[in-house]
Amino acid sequence: MSDPLTTDIAIIGSGVAGALIAAQLAERGMKVTILEAGEDVDRSAAVERYWSAAIKVPECPYPPVPQAMHPVSDDLDFWYQQVGPDKFASTYIKTVGGTTWHWLGTALRLVPADFELRKRFGQGEDWPIDYATLSAYYDKAETELGVSGDGKADLGSPRSTDYPMPAIPQTYLDKAYVSALQGSVYDVRSTPQARNSKDQAERPACCGNASCIPVCPVQAKYDATVHVNRATKAGATLLSRTTVVALETGDDNRITAARFIRWDGSEGKLTARLFVLAAHAIESPRLLLNSASERLPNGVANSSGQVGRNLMDHPTQLSWALAAKPVYPYRGPLSTSGIENLRDGDFRRTRGAFRIEIGNDGWSWPTGAPISTAADLANQGLRGKELDQALRQQTSRHVRLASLVEQLPDADNRVTLDPRKRDMYGVPLPRLSYHIDSYVQAGLAAARTAHDEIFERLGVTEKHHSPQVQGAGHIIGTLRMGSDAATSVVDGDLRSHDHPNLFVSGSSVFPTSATANPTLTIAALALRLADKIATSDQQ
């Protein structure tokens, strides 16, 4: 093993949480080191891999390699060791910049009631902080990520500032929904997105490449390399291709070192005054559990037994239909509008809330269109101009909706270490126990009803509901925050209850899932944590 490396702040993970914290602290003169299991992404090479991929799943531009393995959407048993009864269907990647490389860019705030689910509706848990605590950090997060939005739109989340950039224009398809749903309970609004609507911060405006998932060719969409680069320019050290395999602790319960293995097989340790774990909601608990020792047989930060528990997603109802008239999908960002006024209400006592994402991507998610549409028409014997005309007529009318449903924390939905299979570093693979309960099922049923009503007003000629529950790509819970050390892993400031110099950042700390895509809240919490660390360091 090489001589130990030393830093002030060690940050494990270079996704949106780790990158934001690293940039904030490095720019304040602190000595920061980022450890990242993956490598830098060559954007042009990633685009080429996407274009040439036979199966265009979110991970296709970023294939797993033995040194940085991760799950893939088209084989949910490839990396996850799933023991059911349901499949956990959301994934992540290991790269510099993390999973922001293939996120959609949706940048919604939570609504105030999301922080008080038990108090208001008798379900789930309450957060140890409230909306007001995060409000100013939401403002800052929108600036840091570069969010485009309509500040006058009522999305259920009070705000005191406008968005940094104007909204991404609604598509022709969006406006068809707006027209069809006038006077109904379904309020179509422009979706705030971390995507440039104008040239800003040395990145171009969105030019509608329609491949936000899995890769933006021009970086109009935010990804965390923006803040990784800011951090390194301010003096932070980035150790990529470096997998942390265990955290070591001293007799005083402080974390003393992060033990790592590089891609070339060499080993080392990083000592630090403070450690921030920001490796996403599967890898973070996996690391803590693998850090078990004779003194801590259940793993690091796990006196409560909560490490790895309460795994959540936004189980998604996917529906698609054929509009009576052309609405011209397959253009622009994959989603530019949604229906957000169904995210809160007294119904949350008995079923999950949901938000409805309106897709600009036609039937590509459910069926693989338009390629699959061309194949179907060719199999019907159409050729030449007849095939071209039929393809245009069909694909111009493709519409789809996706409702992202709130899921409650459940201690039996969890990440543990597989007893048999290990990666090349000797770390057990993540073993997932997961089920979708009646609260979610009731929310999915309500979503199907909503989709039926929306499609009817749109005037569709056929419709379909996916019988399989989809993953939203949102991995939530497993290291939740709370005021009680007996039932949570970190406190409201994201500090470990067990180890005073260990902090956790990311969606793993969410006590409940709510309905909003989690990235903006991850960013707000990360910025708040950076302030806490910087302030305490100056005292």
KOLDOTOR-239157 format. One line per 2 residues: their letters; for each residue x, y, z of C-alpha. Coordinates in steps of 0.25 Angstrom, whole numbers. Example, Ala and Ser with C-alpha at 12.3 -4.5 7.8 and 13.67 -1.06 7.14 Angstrom:
REM KOLDOTOR-239157
AS) 49,-18,31 | 55,-4,29
***
This chain:
REM KOLDOTOR-239157
MS) 0,0,0 | 5,14,-4
DP) 7,25,7 | -5,31,12
LT) -10,44,5 | -15,55,13
TD) -26,66,11 | -35,74,19
IA) -49,70,13 | -50,56,6
II) -62,55,-3 | -66,42,-8
GS) -73,43,-21 | -73,54,-32
GV) -88,54,-36 | -97,67,-33
AG) -96,66,-18 | -81,63,-17
AL) -77,73,-28 | -85,85,-23
IA) -79,83,-9 | -65,82,-14
AQ) -66,94,-22 | -73,102,-11
LA) -62,98,-1 | -50,99,-11
ER) -54,113,-15 | -54,117,0
GM) -39,112,1 | -41,99,7
KV) -33,87,3 | -42,77,-4
TI) -40,64,-10 | -51,57,-18
LE) -50,41,-20 | -58,36,-32
AG) -59,21,-36 | -61,24,-50
ED) -53,32,-61 | -55,44,-69
VD) -65,44,-80 | -61,48,-95
RS) -74,54,-99 | -72,52,-114
AA) -69,37,-112 | -81,36,-103
VE) -90,42,-114 | -84,32,-124
RY) -87,20,-114 | -101,25,-113
WS) -103,26,-128 | -98,12,-131
AA) -104,5,-119 | -114,-5,-123
IK) -122,-4,-110 | -123,11,-106
VP) -124,10,-91 | -119,21,-82
EC) -106,14,-79 | -102,11,-94
PY) -92,23,-95 | -85,19,-82
PP) -84,4,-82 | -79,-3,-69
VP) -65,-7,-68 | -59,-17,-58
QA) -53,-6,-50 | -65,2,-49
MH) -77,-7,-50 | -92,-2,-49
PV) -106,-6,-53 | -112,-5,-67
SD) -127,-3,-70 | -128,-15,-80
DL) -123,-25,-70 | -127,-22,-55
DF) -120,-34,-50 | -107,-31,-57
WY) -101,-23,-45 | -112,-23,-34
QQ) -114,-36,-27 | -130,-35,-27
VG) -137,-44,-17 | -151,-38,-19
PD) -162,-39,-18 | -162,-27,-28
KF) -150,-23,-37 | -144,-10,-34
AS) -143,-3,-47 | -135,10,-46
TY) -120,11,-49 | -108,19,-47
IK) -94,20,-54 | -80,22,-49
TV) -73,34,-56 | -67,47,-53
GG) -80,55,-52 | -88,43,-48
TT) -102,40,-53 | -104,55,-57
WH) -98,50,-70 | -111,43,-73
WL) -122,50,-65 | -134,57,-72
GT) -131,71,-66 | -144,73,-58
AL) -142,83,-47 | -154,83,-38
RL) -155,87,-24 | -162,79,-13
VP) -175,85,-8 | -176,89,6
AD) -185,77,10 | -174,67,6
FE) -166,71,18 | -178,67,27
LR) -184,55,22 | -187,48,35
KR) -191,61,42 | -201,65,31
FG) -206,51,26 | -201,41,36
QG) -192,34,26 | -177,32,25
ED) -168,41,33 | -166,56,35
WP) -153,62,31 | -145,69,42
ID) -145,81,33 | -156,89,26
YA) -158,96,13 | -154,109,19
TL) -141,104,23 | -137,100,9
SA) -144,112,1 | -132,120,0
YY) -124,108,-4 | -134,105,-15
DK) -131,119,-20 | -116,117,-20
AE) -117,103,-26 | -125,108,-38
TE) -114,118,-40 | -103,108,-39
LG) -109,98,-48 | -115,108,-58
VS) -130,105,-57 | -139,111,-68
GD) -153,113,-64 | -166,121,-63
GK) -165,128,-49 | -180,132,-50
AD) -185,118,-51 | -191,112,-39
LG) -184,99,-37 | -188,98,-22
SP) -175,102,-17 | -174,117,-12
RS) -162,125,-18 | -157,139,-16
TD) -148,140,-28 | -149,137,-43
YP) -142,126,-50 | -128,130,-55
MP) -133,127,-69 | -146,128,-77
AI) -154,115,-79 | -150,105,-90
PQ) -161,108,-100 | -173,98,-100
TY) -174,89,-112 | -185,88,-122
LD) -189,75,-115 | -189,82,-101
KA) -199,93,-106 | -208,82,-112
YV) -209,77,-97 | -211,91,-92
SA) -223,93,-102 | -229,80,-100
LQ) -229,81,-84 | -234,95,-83
GS) -245,95,-72 | -241,82,-67
VY) -234,78,-53 | -221,76,-61
DV) -212,88,-61 | -201,88,-72
RS) -189,96,-68 | -175,98,-74
TP) -165,89,-66 | -153,96,-60
QA) -141,89,-65 | -126,90,-62
RN) -123,93,-77 | -119,106,-84
SK) -130,114,-91 | -119,124,-95
DQ) -104,123,-96 | -99,124,-82
AE) -86,120,-74 | -79,116,-86
RP) -89,106,-90 | -99,108,-102
AC) -114,109,-102 | -122,96,-104
CG) -123,93,-119 | -133,81,-117
NA) -124,69,-120 | -135,60,-113
SC) -125,52,-106 | -125,58,-92
IP) -125,44,-87 | -115,38,-89
VC) -106,49,-94 | -106,64,-97
PV) -97,66,-109 | -94,80,-106
QA) -95,81,-91 | -107,91,-91
KY) -112,81,-80 | -105,83,-67
DA) -96,71,-63 | -87,71,-50
TV) -74,72,-58 | -78,87,-58
HV) -75,88,-43 | -64,77,-43
NR) -56,86,-52 | -59,98,-44
AT) -54,91,-32 | -41,87,-38
KA) -39,101,-44 | -40,105,-29
GA) -29,96,-25 | -37,83,-22
TL) -31,70,-25 | -39,59,-33
LS) -35,45,-31 | -43,38,-42
RT) -42,23,-45 | -41,21,-30
TV) -51,13,-23 | -53,14,-8
VA) -55,1,-2 | -55,4,13
LE) -55,15,23 | -47,13,35
TG) -50,18,49 | -42,22,62
DD) -46,19,76 | -52,33,77
NR) -62,29,66 | -56,39,56
IT) -54,34,42 | -39,33,41
AA) -37,29,26 | -43,25,13
RF) -37,12,8 | -37,11,-7
IR) -32,3,-19 | -29,9,-33
WD) -32,3,-46 | -17,-1,-48
GS) -19,-10,-35 | -10,-1,-26
EG) -16,2,-12 | -16,14,-3
KL) -22,22,8 | -27,37,9
TA) -27,43,23 | -35,55,25
RL) -41,64,36 | -56,63,30
FV) -62,52,21 | -74,54,12
LA) -80,42,6 | -87,45,-7
AH) -87,32,-15 | -102,31,-18
AI) -112,23,-10 | -107,9,-14
ES) -92,11,-13 | -92,19,-1
PR) -99,9,8 | -91,-2,1
LL) -78,5,6 | -83,7,20
LN) -87,-7,22 | -74,-12,16
SA) -66,-4,26 | -71,-13,37
SE) -60,-16,47 | -58,-24,60
RL) -62,-11,68 | -73,-8,58
PN) -79,-21,53 | -91,-15,47
GV) -83,-5,39 | -80,10,40
AN) -91,19,44 | -100,8,46
SS) -103,8,61 | -118,10,58
GQ) -118,-2,48 | -124,8,37
VG) -112,7,28 | -118,2,14
RN) -132,2,19 | -144,10,13
LM) -140,9,-2 | -150,17,-10
DH) -152,21,-25 | -163,28,-32
PT) -170,16,-38 | -176,20,-51
QL) -188,18,-59 | -185,19,-74
SW) -196,20,-84 | -196,23,-99
AL) -207,26,-109 | -209,31,-124
AA) -214,45,-125 | -225,47,-135
KP) -217,59,-141 | -202,61,-143
VY) -195,67,-131 | -181,65,-136
PY) -173,58,-125 | -158,54,-126
RG) -154,68,-125 | -147,77,-114
PL) -144,72,-100 | -150,59,-96
ST) -160,66,-87 | -163,81,-86
SG) -177,81,-79 | -184,74,-68
IE) -196,74,-59 | -191,78,-45
NL) -204,81,-38 | -207,66,-34
RD) -195,66,-24 | -202,69,-12
GD) -216,67,-5 | -223,60,6
FR) -223,47,-3 | -209,45,2
RT) -215,38,14 | -218,26,6
RG) -210,27,-7 | -198,32,-13
AF) -198,46,-20 | -192,47,-34
RI) -187,57,-44 | -190,55,-59
EI) -178,56,-69 | -183,60,-83
GN) -173,53,-93 | -168,59,-106
DG) -161,46,-109 | -174,39,-115
WS) -174,24,-113 | -159,23,-112
WP) -159,19,-97 | -170,8,-97
TG) -168,2,-111 | -154,7,-117
AP) -161,16,-127 | -159,22,-137
IS) -150,10,-141 | -160,0,-136
TA) -171,7,-144 | -163,6,-157
AD) -161,-9,-155 | -175,-12,-152
LA) -180,-4,-164 | -169,-12,-173
NQ) -174,-25,-167 | -188,-21,-172
GL) -182,-21,-186 | -181,-6,-188
RG) -169,-1,-196 | -164,12,-203
KE) -173,24,-203 | -184,16,-197
LD) -175,13,-185 | -170,27,-183
QA) -184,33,-184 | -189,23,-173
LR) -177,25,-164 | -180,40,-164
QQ) -194,39,-162 | -192,29,-150
TS) -181,35,-143 | -186,50,-144
RH) -198,45,-135 | -190,38,-124
VR) -192,43,-110 | -188,37,-96
LA) -190,41,-82 | -182,36,-69
SL) -187,38,-55 | -177,38,-44
VE) -183,32,-32 | -179,35,-17
QL) -174,23,-10 | -173,22,5
PD) -161,18,13 | -161,3,17
AD) -150,-3,25 | -151,-16,18
NR) -148,-9,5 | -133,-9,6
VT) -119,-10,1 | -110,-21,8
LD) -97,-28,4 | -98,-41,-5
PR) -93,-52,3 | -86,-59,-9
KR) -83,-50,-21 | -72,-39,-20
DM) -66,-29,-30 | -52,-29,-34
YG) -48,-21,-22 | -54,-32,-12
VP) -66,-23,-8 | -79,-31,-8
LP) -89,-27,-19 | -102,-19,-15
RL) -113,-29,-11 | -127,-22,-12
SY) -140,-26,-5 | -151,-18,-11
HI) -166,-18,-12 | -177,-8,-17
DS) -188,-7,-6 | -203,-4,-7
YV) -200,11,-5 | -192,12,-18
QA) -202,2,-25 | -213,12,-22
GL) -205,23,-27 | -202,16,-40
AA) -217,13,-42 | -221,27,-40
AR) -210,31,-50 | -216,21,-60
TA) -230,28,-58 | -224,41,-60
HD) -217,37,-73 | -230,31,-78
EI) -237,45,-76 | -225,53,-82
FE) -225,44,-94 | -240,45,-96
RL) -239,60,-96 | -228,59,-106
GV) -236,51,-115 | -227,38,-117
TE) -231,27,-126 | -224,16,-117
KH) -217,15,-104 | -208,6,-96
HS) -204,5,-81 | -191,-2,-78
PQ) -194,-14,-69 | -180,-13,-63
VQ) -177,-2,-53 | -165,6,-58
GA) -153,12,-51 | -152,27,-51
GH) -137,26,-49 | -138,32,-35
II) -131,25,-25 | -136,30,-11
GT) -134,27,3 | -124,17,10
LR) -117,27,19 | -129,35,24
MG) -128,48,32 | -135,50,45
SD) -135,56,59 | -135,42,66
AA) -122,35,65 | -129,22,68
TS) -137,23,55 | -128,30,45
VV) -114,31,40 | -111,46,39
DG) -117,58,46 | -123,70,40
DL) -110,76,36 | -106,62,29
RS) -96,59,40 | -95,44,44
HD) -101,42,58 | -89,32,61
HP) -77,39,55 | -75,54,57
NL) -67,56,45 | -75,48,35
FV) -86,55,26 | -95,49,15
SG) -100,56,3 | -110,52,-8
SS) -124,46,-9 | -120,35,1
VF) -123,44,12 | -138,47,8
PT) -147,42,19 | -158,41,8
SA) -159,41,-7 | -169,52,-10
TA) -172,53,-25 | -162,63,-30
NP) -150,58,-38 | -139,59,-27
TL) -127,66,-33 | -131,80,-29
TI) -133,76,-15 | -120,68,-15
AA) -114,81,-19 | -120,90,-9
LA) -117,81,2 | -102,80,-3
LR) -101,95,-3 | -106,96,11
LA) -97,85,16 | -85,93,9
DK) -89,105,17 | -90,97,30
IA) -76,92,28 | -70,105,24
TS) -76,112,35 | -72,102,46
DQ) -58,102,40 | -57,117,42
Q) -61,116,57
***
